[in-house]
Amino acid sequence: MKKFSFFLIISLLGILSSCSPKTAEKAISSVKHAEWSKNAVIYEVNVRQFSKEGTFKAFETQLPRLKELGVDILWFMPIYPIGEIDRKGTLGSYYSIKDYKSINPEFGSMDDFRDVVNEAHRLGMKVIIDWVANHTSRDAKWISTNPEWYVIDSTTKKPVTPFDWTDVAKLDYSNAGMRAAMLEAMRFWVDEAKIDGFRCDVAAEVPIDFWDNAVTELKKSSPDLFMLAEADKPELQMKAFDMYYSWNLFKLMNDMAKGKANTDSLRSYIKNELNRFPENTIPMNFTSNHDENSWNGTEFERLGVQAGQMAALTFILPGMPLIYNGQESGFNRRLQFFEKDSIDWQPESSFNLLYKSLCALKKANPALNSPLTSKMSELITDKPDKVLALKYSTGNNTLIAIFNFSGEALSVTISDKIKKGIYEEFMANVSKKIKKETIFELTPFGYKIFYKN
């Protein structure tokens, strides 16, 4: 084994001392997470593209498969009627909402959706729906009944269009009546469809005090309500939201695959980025979602041969992993956003086994629970410029994950003390005796995970 230089050892010790996302100075969120969310995997459902039928009924037939895959939370993209004025494409954007209390007839009926929720609950899964509180369509019911609820352009005298989203109208959160109606509409879905929470679109564009108040009110009758913010704003996590988008991890993985970032960049993420957020909160880790797939490319376009490795990383790093529908099938095509464009399912894909195994790994190892309650540390290796080795432990459970971010095969030695014993190797169906200075063989852009209880 190579000897470390004095300066390299000092550098690594500094990383080790700050690798854990827990620090004394961090704020602590007051959000109480539902017990069922602690080791959960979330799955994004694009109803229009999920099946050739594009309906709730067609999706419902796949619930047993998703349960077997290991999915715990189903996140449905917007399921509401879509506006027609300035509609984009033939079918329009899911996020141009005409009526907050109705179902898009393209997908079926309210009873059809209730059936999906009921069956998901029967199978032990939870359901959250996309909520677009920042804007409506330009022909929404509210525009005709309550035009004062919108931000009006002083020149055109019409509702403001946020960003370049020409098919939507921005709501005015200085209006108390609009706020009350928005809360009432959210309560409608909790009461009438028995959903378990909301994924809130562009959550940072809506005042924080609205979210704080709305969630407080909704949790009076639904204390386990789960809230996901499409944002990475720490203030949103203090009182309202359970989980946030780990955008910076997503961008970092893409940059690493392009050679624009390295293993030290990932160490910096663990040290600094996770510490930006309150102690009691959950990052959502992902390699794809509806926006990225349609507008910026599939995970295979962006990550190349590292797509599988980075998928594993999203399950290992602190947080909750997301699977976008089709990823478990190795689906490699950008889905059209405003037209019908069904997923081509490949049930025999190696990614099906990968995601199924990763879901099982998360559930079998409480050291990976969210929020992070275990002790996480980096293990010193003889190849720190190419390899990141992490250890998680809680109670009798210990998990070791070693990632090779280089394009060459490596023999890696870990010089830290590791709990000796017989470990199970992830996806290998073999056991390995681990002791001091055990050598690990890693393939190019490969990884190995070991665990014991």
MORASUL-V290704 format. One record per pair of residues at least 24 apart in sequence whose ideal C-beta (glycine too) atoms are under 7 Angstrom apart, sorted by sequence separation. I is the first residue (numbers start at 1). J is the second residue. D is the distance in whole Angstrom. If there is no record, write none. Layout:
i = {I;I}
j = {J;J}
d = {D;D}
//
This chain:
i = {79;80;287;327;328;368;386;413;414;79;211;215;248;367;387;389;425;143;149;203;367;413;424;135;148;200;203;204;208;212;287;328;367;383;391;412;423;424;43;79;134;149;186;190;196;197;200;202;203;208;212;286;299;327;366;411;412;423;424;41;45;47;138;140;149;196;197;198;199;200;201;204;211;285;383;423;41;43;45;47;137;138;196;197;200;367;382;411;412;422;41;42;43;44;45;46;137;138;146;179;183;187;199;293;366;367;368;381;382;421;40;43;45;47;136;146;186;190;204;285;300;323;365;367;381;410;40;42;44;135;136;173;203;244;289;381;382;409;79;135;173;183;253;285;290;298;365;380;409;97;135;136;283;284;285;289;298;379;380;409;36;134;135;249;250;283;284;285;286;288;298;380;408;95;134;173;244;246;282;285;297;379;407;246;282;284;402;404;406;407;97;98;243;244;245;246;288;97;237;238;242;244;294;402;404;405;96;98;99;237;243;293;294;404;98;99;234;293;404;97;98;234;294;311;315;404;234;237;274;403;257;402;74;257;308;312;315;401;402;257;311;315;254;401;133;254;257;79;253;320;399;400;56;57;74;76;319;54;55;56;73;78;85;86;318;399;54;55;72;73;74;75;76;77;85;398;71;72;76;78;83;85;318;398;57;60;73;82;83;84;131;56;60;63;67;83;228;397;56;59;63;67;83;253;396;48;67;318;60;64;47;56;63;129;253;361;129;128;131;133;134;127;128;131;134;249;127;128;129;130;131;132;357;126;128;131;357;96;128;130;134;96;134;133;246;93;316;92;117;117;243;117;88;114;86;87;113;86;83;101;100;316;365;101;282;361;282;36;281;313;280;309;128;126;128;95;263;267;263;266;263;75;263;263;312;309;309;309;306;305;263;256;37;34;34;37;31;29;30;31;29;30;33;31;27;31;77;42;46;93;44;93;44;92;91;90;91;21;26;29;31;89;90;91;28;29;31;88;89;19;27;28;29;15;19;23;26;27;28;29;18;21;26;21;15;22;69;50;42;44;46;40;41;42;43;44;45;44;41;43;49;54;69;70;69;70;52;69;70;51;48;49;49;50;70;49;21;41;41;39;39;39;39;38;38;21;20;19;20;19;19;16;16;15;12;12;2;1;1;1}
j = {103;104;311;351;352;392;410;437;438;104;236;240;273;392;412;414;450;169;175;229;393;439;450;162;175;227;230;231;235;239;314;355;394;410;418;439;450;451;71;107;162;177;214;218;224;225;228;230;231;236;240;314;327;355;394;439;440;451;452;70;74;76;167;169;178;225;226;227;228;229;230;233;240;314;412;452;71;73;75;77;167;168;226;227;230;397;412;441;442;452;72;73;74;75;76;77;168;169;177;210;214;218;230;324;397;398;399;412;413;452;72;75;77;79;168;178;218;222;236;317;332;355;397;399;413;442;73;75;77;168;169;206;236;277;322;414;415;442;113;169;207;217;287;319;324;332;399;414;443;132;170;171;318;319;320;324;333;414;415;444;72;170;171;285;286;319;320;321;322;324;334;416;444;132;171;210;281;283;319;322;334;416;444;284;320;322;440;442;444;445;136;137;282;283;284;285;327;137;277;278;282;284;334;442;444;445;137;139;140;278;284;334;335;445;140;141;276;335;446;140;141;277;337;354;358;447;278;281;318;447;302;447;120;303;354;358;361;447;448;304;358;362;302;449;182;303;306;129;303;370;449;450;107;108;125;127;370;106;107;108;125;130;137;138;370;451;107;108;125;126;127;128;129;130;138;451;125;126;130;132;137;139;372;452;112;115;128;137;138;139;186;112;116;119;123;139;284;453;113;116;120;124;140;310;453;106;125;376;119;123;107;116;123;189;313;426;195;195;198;200;201;195;196;199;202;317;196;197;198;199;200;201;426;196;198;201;427;167;199;201;205;168;206;206;319;167;390;167;193;194;320;195;167;193;166;167;193;167;167;185;185;401;451;188;370;449;371;126;371;403;371;403;226;226;228;201;384;388;385;388;386;199;387;388;447;445;446;447;445;445;405;405;226;224;226;242;237;237;238;239;238;239;242;241;238;242;290;284;290;337;289;338;290;338;338;338;339;270;275;278;280;338;339;340;278;279;281;338;339;270;278;279;280;267;271;275;278;279;280;281;271;274;279;275;271;279;328;325;320;322;325;320;321;322;323;324;325;325;323;325;335;340;355;356;356;359;342;359;360;342;340;341;342;343;363;343;318;359;362;362;363;368;369;369;370;372;376;376;377;377;378;377;378;378;380;384;382;382;413;437}
d = {6;6;6;7;5;6;6;6;6;6;6;4;5;4;5;6;6;6;5;4;6;5;7;6;6;7;5;4;6;4;6;4;5;6;7;7;4;6;4;6;7;7;6;6;7;5;7;6;4;6;5;6;7;7;6;6;5;6;7;6;6;7;6;7;4;7;3;6;4;5;5;5;4;4;6;5;6;7;7;7;6;7;6;6;6;5;7;6;6;7;5;4;6;5;5;5;6;5;7;6;5;6;7;6;5;7;7;5;5;6;4;7;7;7;7;7;6;5;7;6;5;6;6;5;7;5;5;6;7;4;6;7;6;7;7;5;7;7;6;6;5;6;7;4;7;5;5;7;6;5;5;7;7;6;7;5;7;5;5;6;7;7;6;6;6;4;5;5;4;5;6;5;6;5;7;6;7;4;6;7;6;4;5;6;5;5;6;4;7;6;5;5;4;6;6;5;6;6;6;6;6;7;6;7;7;7;4;6;7;5;5;6;6;6;5;5;6;6;5;7;7;5;5;7;4;7;6;4;6;5;7;6;6;5;6;6;7;7;5;6;7;6;5;5;6;7;5;6;7;5;7;5;5;6;6;7;6;7;6;4;7;4;7;6;7;4;7;5;6;5;5;5;5;5;4;7;6;7;6;6;2;4;4;6;6;6;6;7;6;6;6;4;5;6;5;5;6;5;5;6;6;7;6;5;5;7;6;7;6;7;5;5;6;6;7;6;6;6;4;6;7;5;6;7;5;7;6;4;6;5;5;5;7;4;6;7;5;4;6;6;5;5;6;5;6;6;7;7;6;6;6;6;5;6;5;6;6;5;6;6;4;5;5;5;5;7;6;6;6;7;5;7;6;7;7;6;7;7;6;6;6;5;7;5;6;5;7;5;5;6;5;6;6;4;6;7;7;5;7;7;5;6;5;7;7;6;6;7;6;7;6;6;6;6;6;7;6;7;6;4;6;2;5;7;6;7;7;5;5;5;5;4;4;5;6;6;7;7;5;5;5;3;5;6;7;7;6;6;6;6;6;6;6;5;5;5;6;6;7;7;5;6;6;6;5;2;5;6;6;6;7;6;6;6;7;6;6;5;6;6;5;7;5;5;6;6;5;7;7;6;5;6;5;6;5;6;5;6;5;6}
//
